[in-house]
């Protein structure tokens, strides 16, 4: 099974779409059958986080990623609180990252290199034109360096800086 745990508005629809599915077509926590070709999508803010993490221990994970500063713009455009977004990123970094997932950062210049590694390592042939999917809010071209952020997001970025530097170091 390919498990796609995500922070909301980081590219969930995009990564699920690489498998020719919508997020509604991808299976949820209670639908898996054990078929290795299944694609399971779930946000990390699920009430069943422990169960999701248990699945993550034994399945391949591909996690979409956008910088928290850029992600915050998507949250704010939807009138969502960045406090929850920050919690979700902490869950991603502290609970999922130690399980060695594949990441697909969608807001970096070398994103194709990440997809190439996923394809090579997993024997897949995922292809894309990199156009955004899902509910388009017009912030897909933002760069984290250009985003104004609140103190919640600023604190988050400082806290998870070593993680972010793996993808966004200048």
N, C-alpha and C positions, 0 to 999 in steps of 0.2 A: 504494500500500500504506500502511496505517496501522501504524506500528511502536509497540509499547508496551514500552519498556525499563523495568524496575522494580527497586527495592530490595525485597527480600523483606519481606512483611508491611506494605506501605504502601498496599495497595488493588489489587493485581494482579488478583485475581478480580473485584473490583467493576468496574474499567474494562473488562476483557475482556467482562464480562457486559453492559455497556451496548450491545455490538454483537450481543447475543443468543447469545453463545458461552460455553463454558467454557474454562478455560486449556488443557484437553486438546484442544479443538476448534480453537483458534487455531493457526496454523501456527508451526513452529519454524524455526530458521535454515536448515535444509537442505530445507525443503519449498516455499519460495516459487516461484511460477511467473511472477511479473511482473504478475499481474492487479492493477490498481489498487484493487480492492475487497477485497483480502486484508487480514486483520488478523493481524499477527505479534506474538507475545508472547515475551519473553525476559528473564530476570533479568540484571542488569548484572555479576553475578559469573561469567558464562560464561567458559569457557576460550577462547572465540572472540571475545573482546571487540573485537579489531581489525576483524574481519569485521562484527560488529554495528555498530560505529561507521561503517564504510564505508557500510552500508545507511542509517544515520541521516543521512548527508550528503545523500541524495537522496530521502528519504521523510518524510512527515509523522509526527511523534512526538507521542504523548499520554502523559504520565508521571503516574501517580498519586503522591500525596505525602501523607505524614503527618509531623508534626514528629519529629525523631530521638528526642526524649525519650519520646514516645508509642510510636514504633516499637520503641524499646528494651524497653518493657514487654511487647510482643508477643514479641520475641525471648527475653526472660528467661522468660516463661510457657511457652515451648517448650524451655527449657534450652539455648538457643543463646548463643553468645559475642558480646557487643556489639563486640568488636574487628573481627570480619568485617563487621558492620553498618556500623561507622564507615568501613571501607575502601570499602564499597559506596556510601555517601553521598558520599565524596570522589570516587569515580569519576563519580557522577552530576553533581556540581557542576563538577568539573574537565574532564570529557571530553564529557558530553552537553549540559550547559547552554549552552556556547558555540555549539551548533548550533540554538539558539532553538526548543526544543520547546514544545508546549502543556503546561501543568501542570494537574492537577485535584487540588487539595488537599482532602482529605476531612474534615479536622478544623478547618475554619474556618467562621465564620458565613456568609460570602458565597460558599460553594462553588457555589451555583447560578449566580452571575455568571460563574464560570470555565467552567462547562458551556455557558452561553449564548454565550460568545465562541467556544468550540470549534464549536458548532453553526452559528453565523453564518458564521464564517470558512471552515469546511470544507463548508458546505452539508449538514450532517447534521441529524437529528432525534432525537438521543439523549435519552432521558427516564429518570428514576429517582425512586423514593420515598426514596432515600438510606439504605435499610436495608443493613446490612453483609452481605457474602457471604463464602463460603469457610469456613474453620474458625473458628468464633466463640469467642474467648477472653475475652469480657466486658470488653474495654478500649476499645471503640469510643467511649465517651463521655468518656474521659479528656481532660483539657486539659493541654497541656505545662507550664503554670504550676504544676500540682499534682503533677507527677511527681518522685520522688526518683531521682537518677541517679548512676551511678558516674563516676569520673574520666575514663574513656575517652569517655563520651558528653558529659560537660561540656567536655572539650577539643575534641571535634568541633564542638559547638555554637558555641564561641567562634571556632573556625577558619572556619566557614562562615556566620558571623553575617550578613554582607551578603546572602547568598543567602536565608537564613531570614527576614530582615527584609522581604523582598519579599512574604511571605505571612503572617507572624506578628508584625509590628511592632504594638506596643500603642498 
